[in-house]
């Protein structure tokens, strides 16, 4: 029958170094910032029972198993409904803009914050074609743009796409089509995009991040992804997704009026997810249903809530009407309400004890007084802006586990209420401290993970100091969208810890016509 998973954060952390050779994609000066989330290949993580911390970009990823189907007889195929959290909540998307007063037509770029991380419950696989305008919404190019008539035609009259596989843990893997060439022009923001849009014609794709996956895509509801171990993810037009192993065992995922079902297709055993928007005081509640060995149906409750980011400012590009051909910067306010998980409540298992649960708090739940000098427009006039501002930018900061252990997270931009540089800094926020309190004492892990734009292509160092004082330092190639054109973005080439140093020498396995420009991997 189905099983309920138990866990604790009291055990010592195990440091796992994950290093796989890969073919990297590109980083472009105007490419949107979409931080790495979940677990990716060729990365280093500090891992505990339910948590992994990316030592490259400082993302805190929680993966809490809720209910599982047992492995199918004769194989290892199973499915676990998991509550996944990624502290990298913000993407930075971009838009070209220009003024009618600009006689030389020199468009500038405006950055916008967009929520794309945080919590997901029981997500499945999705394969999507992402339009280039979702990263940089471009203008129609004019004849005085300095580009050839041929390239202006390519930019204005064609659409360009990128294939992305999103995993249940929130990680994304870029795919490229076989037998096609990418955008051939000179503008950087379309490099790596293709004019290919399959809509009824099967097209083959391959992953470019060392995962060695292939895909066959016909439409948005008709595709198959082939994993290296032979497992297939099959999406069919009827809305059903199947996970199939090499013995043709299948997990069937489908939705109806009774929720989303995760079913062993051979035996009919299943676990189920439902959502009630009116429950939990109108904030919404997700329930995970499973059967015990005795056949009694039980459920786990995930109670949703909201937290508000307020009083934060960042700089935005704008047109200065007082100047000719002049672009200025001024402050604007970031205020956003985001959906978060407040509790995960498990069924009653001990008659005399309360139900066990996870509870969560966030660094934007509290406010503090802030004051800064700002300019709201291009006039150059400044004023003092005094307000109540969120302590942080919406990350999980406090977790109480079912065993009573308390985990507190501190981030680099806590009590930092304005971004002086580009909005990219929002996606670059990293963990600096984790404190685990248990049995009347606490243990601290201290992180130093520099991840700012403009770092050199080598020599980026990240380190973590454990409660016993031991320090581990890693040097990796940069991940910003400047200076990372060596095809080794993010790869660790040196690891140092007491009495041991490991060095790695990476070789790009490129093919004729490949593009080794690295992607932005915040």
C-alpha positions in Angstrom: 0.0 0.0 0.0 1.0 3.6 0.0 3.4 4.9 2.6 3.8 8.1 4.6 7.4 9.4 4.7 9.0 10.6 8.0 12.1 12.8 8.3 14.3 14.9 10.6 16.8 17.6 10.3 18.8 16.5 13.3 21.3 14.4 11.5 24.6 15.8 10.3 24.6 17.2 6.8 26.3 15.3 4.1 28.2 17.3 1.5 27.7 15.9 -1.9 29.7 17.2 -4.9 27.9 16.6 -8.2 30.3 17.2 -11.1 29.2 16.1 -14.6 30.6 17.3 -17.9 28.1 19.2 -20.0 27.5 21.3 -23.1 26.5 24.7 -21.8 24.2 27.2 -23.4 24.6 30.9 -23.6 24.6 34.0 -21.5 23.5 37.2 -23.3 23.8 40.8 -22.1 20.0 41.2 -22.5 18.9 37.7 -21.5 16.3 37.4 -18.8 17.6 36.2 -15.5 16.0 32.9 -14.5 18.0 31.5 -11.5 18.7 27.8 -11.3 16.3 26.0 -9.0 15.9 22.4 -7.9 18.8 20.0 -8.5 20.9 20.5 -11.7 23.8 18.4 -13.1 27.4 19.7 -12.9 26.7 21.6 -9.6 27.7 21.3 -6.0 25.2 21.0 -3.2 25.1 20.7 0.5 22.5 18.1 1.2 20.5 17.0 4.2 17.3 14.9 4.6 14.9 17.3 3.0 17.2 20.2 1.9 19.9 21.0 -0.6 21.7 24.3 -0.8 23.3 25.3 -4.1 26.9 26.3 -3.4 27.1 28.1 -6.7 24.1 30.5 -6.5 22.9 30.1 -2.9 19.4 28.7 -3.6 17.8 26.8 -0.8 15.7 23.9 -2.1 13.5 21.9 0.2 12.0 18.7 -1.0 9.6 17.2 1.5 8.1 13.8 0.6 4.4 13.6 1.5 3.1 10.3 0.2 4.4 7.6 -2.1 3.3 4.8 -4.3 5.4 1.6 -3.6 7.8 0.5 -6.3 6.1 -1.5 -9.0 6.7 -5.3 -8.9 9.6 -6.3 -11.1 11.0 -2.8 -11.3 11.9 0.4 -9.3 9.2 2.7 -10.8 7.2 4.6 -8.2 6.0 8.1 -7.6 6.2 10.4 -4.6 4.1 13.5 -4.1 6.6 16.1 -2.8 6.3 19.7 -1.5 9.1 21.6 -3.2 10.4 25.0 -2.2 13.1 27.2 -3.9 14.3 30.4 -2.3 15.2 31.8 -5.7 11.7 33.2 -6.2 12.4 36.0 -8.6 13.1 36.1 -12.3 14.1 39.3 -14.0 12.5 39.8 -17.4 13.2 42.6 -19.8 11.5 44.8 -22.3 12.9 47.1 -25.0 11.5 50.7 -25.0 12.2 53.9 -26.9 10.9 57.4 -27.1 9.3 59.2 -30.0 11.9 61.9 -29.4 14.8 59.5 -30.1 15.7 60.4 -33.7 18.6 58.0 -33.7 16.5 55.0 -32.5 18.6 53.6 -29.7 16.2 51.5 -27.6 16.9 51.0 -23.9 15.9 48.0 -21.7 13.5 48.1 -18.8 13.8 45.3 -16.2 10.8 43.8 -14.4 10.6 41.4 -11.4 8.5 38.3 -11.9 7.7 35.5 -9.3 8.6 32.0 -10.5 10.0 30.2 -7.5 8.6 29.4 -4.1 6.4 26.4 -3.3 5.0 23.7 -5.6 3.1 20.7 -4.4 3.0 17.5 -6.5 4.1 19.0 -9.7 4.6 16.9 -12.8 6.8 17.3 -15.8 6.1 20.1 -18.4 7.7 20.6 -21.7 7.1 24.1 -23.1 8.1 26.3 -26.0 9.2 29.6 -24.5 8.9 32.6 -26.8 11.9 34.9 -26.9 9.6 37.8 -26.0 9.0 36.2 -22.6 12.6 36.9 -21.8 13.1 40.2 -23.7 10.0 41.8 -25.3 11.5 43.5 -28.3 10.4 46.4 -30.3 9.8 46.6 -34.1 13.2 47.5 -35.5 13.4 50.6 -37.8 15.6 51.2 -40.8 18.0 53.5 -38.9 18.7 50.8 -36.3 22.1 50.1 -38.0 21.1 46.5 -39.0 20.9 45.2 -42.5 17.5 45.0 -44.1 17.7 41.2 -44.1 18.2 41.1 -40.3 15.5 43.7 -39.7 13.2 41.4 -41.6 14.3 38.4 -39.4 13.6 40.3 -36.2 10.3 42.0 -37.2 8.6 39.2 -39.1 9.5 36.0 -37.4 9.0 34.5 -33.9 11.7 32.6 -32.1 11.4 29.9 -29.5 13.3 27.9 -26.9 12.3 24.4 -25.6 12.4 24.0 -21.8 11.7 20.9 -19.7 10.6 21.8 -16.2 11.0 19.1 -13.6 8.8 18.5 -10.5 11.4 20.2 -8.3 11.4 23.4 -10.3 14.6 22.9 -12.2 14.7 23.7 -15.9 16.6 22.0 -18.7 17.0 23.7 -22.1 16.5 21.6 -25.3 17.5 22.4 -28.8 16.0 21.0 -32.0 17.9 18.5 -34.2 18.3 19.3 -37.9 17.7 23.1 -37.4 19.9 26.1 -37.0 19.4 28.9 -34.5 18.8 32.6 -35.2 21.6 33.6 -37.6 21.8 37.3 -37.1 24.0 39.6 -35.0 21.7 40.7 -32.1 22.7 38.9 -29.0 19.2 38.5 -27.4 18.1 36.0 -30.1 21.1 33.7 -30.0 20.1 30.2 -29.1 16.5 30.7 -30.1 14.9 29.0 -33.1 12.1 29.8 -35.5 11.0 26.2 -35.1 7.4 25.9 -33.7 6.2 22.3 -34.1 2.4 22.2 -34.3 1.5 18.8 -35.5 4.8 17.8 -37.1 7.0 15.7 -34.8 10.4 17.4 -34.1 13.4 16.0 -32.2 15.1 17.9 -29.5 18.2 17.2 -27.3 19.2 18.7 -23.9 22.3 20.9 -23.7 23.2 20.7 -20.0 24.8 17.3 -19.6 21.6 15.4 -18.7 21.6 13.5 -22.1 17.9 13.7 -22.5 16.0 13.6 -25.8 12.5 14.7 -26.7 10.0 14.2 -29.5 7.6 17.1 -29.6 4.5 17.3 -31.7 2.2 19.7 -29.9 1.9 21.2 -26.4 -0.2 18.1 -25.4 1.6 15.5 -27.4 5.3 14.9 -26.6 7.7 12.3 -25.1 10.9 12.9 -23.2 13.5 10.0 -23.1 15.7 9.8 -20.0 19.2 8.3 -20.1 18.1 5.2 -18.0 15.4 4.4 -20.6 12.5 6.0 -18.6 10.0 7.9 -20.8 7.8 10.8 -19.9 4.8 10.6 -22.2 2.2 13.4 -22.5 -0.9 12.5 -24.6 -3.6 14.8 -26.1 -6.2 13.5 -23.6 -4.3 15.4 -20.8 -2.8 12.2 -19.3 0.9 12.0 -18.5 2.6 8.6 -18.0 6.0 7.8 -16.5 7.1 4.5 -18.2 10.1 2.4 -17.4 12.0 -0.1 -19.7 9.7 -2.9 -18.5 6.7 -0.9 -19.7 5.5 -0.3 -16.1 3.6 2.9 -16.0 2.6 5.6 -13.5 -0.5 7.4 -14.8 -1.1 11.1 -13.9 -4.4 12.6 -14.7 -7.0 15.1 -13.3 -10.7 15.0 -12.9 -13.4 16.4 -10.6 -11.8 14.4 -7.7 -8.4 16.0 -8.1 -5.1 14.9 -9.6 -4.4 11.2 -9.5 -1.0 9.5 -9.4 -1.8 5.9 -10.2 0.0 2.6 -10.7 -1.7 1.7 -13.9 -1.1 -2.0 -13.4 -2.6 -2.4 -10.0 -4.8 0.7 -9.8 -3.3 1.8 -6.5 -3.1 5.6 -6.3 -2.4 8.7 -4.3 -4.4 11.9 -5.0 -4.1 15.7 -4.7 -7.0 18.0 -4.2 -7.3 21.8 -3.7 -10.0 23.7 -1.9 -9.7 27.5 -2.4 -12.3 28.2 0.3 -10.6 26.2 3.1 -8.1 27.5 5.6 -10.1 30.7 6.1 -10.3 31.4 2.4 -6.5 31.2 1.9 -6.7 27.8 0.2 -5.7 24.2 1.2 -4.2 21.4 -0.7 -4.8 17.8 0.5 -2.7 14.7 -0.3 -4.8 11.6 0.0 -3.4 8.0 0.4 -4.6 4.7 1.7 -3.0 3.0 4.7 -2.2 -0.8 4.8 -5.6 -1.4 6.3 -7.3 0.5 3.5 -8.3 3.6 5.5 -8.0 6.8 3.5 -5.8 9.5 5.2 -4.8 12.9 4.1 -2.0 15.5 4.6 -3.1 19.1 4.7 -1.0 21.9 3.1 -2.3 25.2 4.4 -1.5 28.2 2.1 -1.1 31.8 3.0 0.4 35.1 1.7 3.3 37.3 2.6 3.8 40.8 1.3 7.0 42.4 0.1 6.7 46.2 0.6 8.8 49.3 0.8 11.6 48.0 -1.5 13.0 50.1 -4.2 15.1 49.5 -7.3 16.4 51.5 -10.2 14.7 51.4 -13.6 15.7 52.9 -17.0 13.5 55.6 -18.4 13.6 58.4 -21.1 14.6 61.8 -20.0 12.4 64.3 -21.9 14.7 67.2 -21.0 17.6 65.7 -23.0 18.0 64.5 -26.6 18.9 60.9 -26.9 19.3 60.6 -23.1 18.3 57.7 -21.0 18.2 58.1 -17.2 17.6 55.9 -14.2 15.3 56.6 -11.3 13.9 54.6 -8.4 10.6 52.7 -8.4 8.9 50.7 -5.6 8.7 46.9 -5.6 5.6 45.8 -3.7 4.1 42.3 -4.2 2.0 39.8 -2.4 3.1 36.2 -2.9 1.5 32.9 -2.1 3.4 30.7 0.4 2.9 27.6 2.5 2.2 28.2 6.2 1.7 24.7 7.4 2.0 21.1 6.4 -0.1 19.0 8.8 0.1 15.2 9.0 -2.7 12.9 10.1 -3.1 11.9 13.7 -0.9 8.9 14.5 -0.5 9.2 18.3 -3.8 9.4 20.2 -2.5 11.4 23.1 -0.3 13.7 21.0 -1.1 16.7 18.7 -0.8 16.2 15.0 2.8 16.6 13.7 3.4 19.4 11.3 5.8 21.7 9.6 5.3 25.4 10.2 6.9 28.2 8.2 7.7 31.9 8.5 9.2 34.3 5.9 11.5 37.2 6.0 8.8 39.5 4.6 6.3 38.7 7.4 7.8 41.5 9.5 8.6 45.1 8.6 11.2 47.6 9.9 11.7 51.3 9.4 13.7 52.3 6.4 14.8 55.6 4.9 16.7 56.3 1.7 17.4 59.1 -0.8 15.5 58.5 -4.0 14.6 60.1 -7.3 11.2 59.2 -8.7 11.7 60.6 -12.2 14.4 61.9 -14.5 14.3 65.4 -13.2 17.2 64.8 -11.0 15.3 66.0 -7.9 15.8 63.8 -4.9 13.8 63.3 -1.7 14.1 61.2 1.4 11.8 58.2 1.3 10.8 57.0 4.8 8.6 54.0 5.1 8.0 50.6 6.7 9.7 48.0 4.6 9.7 44.2 4.7 12.7 42.8 6.5 13.5 40.5 3.5 12.5 39.9 -0.1 10.1 37.0 0.5 12.4 34.0 1.3 11.6 31.3 3.8 13.4 32.3 7.0 12.0 30.1 9.8 10.9 26.4 9.8 9.7 24.2 12.7 9.9 20.5 11.8 7.6 17.8 13.1 10.3 16.6 15.5 10.6 20.1 17.1 13.9 21.1 15.5 14.0 24.8 14.3 15.8 25.9 11.2 16.4 29.6 10.6 17.8 30.9 7.3 19.5 34.3 6.8 20.0 35.9 3.4 22.4 38.5 2.1 19.7 41.1 1.3 17.9 40.9 4.6 17.4 44.5 5.9 18.5 45.7 2.5 15.7 47.8 1.2 17.0 49.2 -2.1 19.0 47.9 -5.0 21.6 50.4 -6.3 22.6 48.4 -9.4 20.5 46.4 -11.8 17.4 44.5 -10.8 19.5 41.4 -11.4 20.6 41.7 -7.8 17.2 40.5 -6.7 17.7 37.2 -8.4 21.2 37.0 -6.9 20.2 37.0 -3.3 22.0 34.1 -1.5 21.9 32.3 1.8 24.5 33.5 4.3 23.6 31.5 7.5 21.6 28.4 8.5 21.0 27.8 12.2 19.5 24.5 13.4 18.2 24.6 17.0 17.6 21.3 18.7 17.9 19.7 22.2 18.6 23.1 23.8 21.5 24.0 21.6 22.1 25.2 18.0 24.4 24.5 15.1 25.4 27.2 12.5 26.5 26.8 8.9 27.9 30.0 7.5 27.9 30.5 3.7 30.0 32.9 1.5 28.6 32.7 -2.0 29.5 35.7 -4.1 27.2 35.9 -7.1 27.2 39.4 -8.5 27.3 40.6 -12.1 30.7 41.3 -13.6 32.7 38.7 -11.7 35.7 37.3 -13.7 35.5 34.1 -15.7 37.6 32.2 -13.3 38.4 32.5 -9.6 34.8 32.9 -8.2 35.1 31.3 -4.8 32.3 30.1 -2.5 32.7 28.6 0.9 30.8 27.0 3.8 31.9 26.7 7.4 30.3 23.9 9.4 29.5 23.9 13.1 32.7 22.2 14.0 34.7 25.0 12.3 35.8 23.1 9.2 35.8 25.2 6.1 35.1 24.0 2.5 36.0 26.3 -0.3 35.2 25.9 -4.0 36.4 27.8 -7.0 34.1 27.8 -10.1 33.8 29.5 -13.4 31.5 32.5 -13.3 27.8 32.3 -14.0 26.9 36.0 -14.7 25.9 37.1 -18.1 29.2 38.9 -18.8 32.6 37.3 -19.3 31.4 33.7 -19.3 32.0 32.8 -22.9 34.3 29.8 -22.1 31.6 27.1 -22.2 32.3 26.1 -18.6 29.9 28.3 -16.7 29.5 27.3 -13.1 31.8 24.3 -13.2 33.9 23.8 -10.1 37.6 23.4 -10.9 39.0 23.5 -7.4 37.7 22.2 -4.0 39.7 22.8 -0.8 39.0 21.4 2.7 41.3 20.5 5.6 44.2 18.5 4.4 42.8 17.9 0.9 42.6 19.8 -2.4 40.9 18.5 -5.5 41.4 20.1 -8.9 39.4 19.4 -12.1 40.3 20.1 -15.6 37.2 20.4 -17.9 37.1 19.9 -21.6 34.3 21.1 -23.8 32.8 18.2 -25.9 31.7 20.5 -28.7 30.6 19.7 -32.2 30.8 21.5 -35.4 28.7 24.7 -35.3 28.1 24.6 -31.5 27.8 27.8 -29.5 29.8 27.7 -26.2 28.6 31.0 -24.8 27.5 30.3 -21.3 24.1 30.9 -19.8 23.2 33.1 -16.9 23.0 30.6 -14.0 22.1 32.7 -10.9 
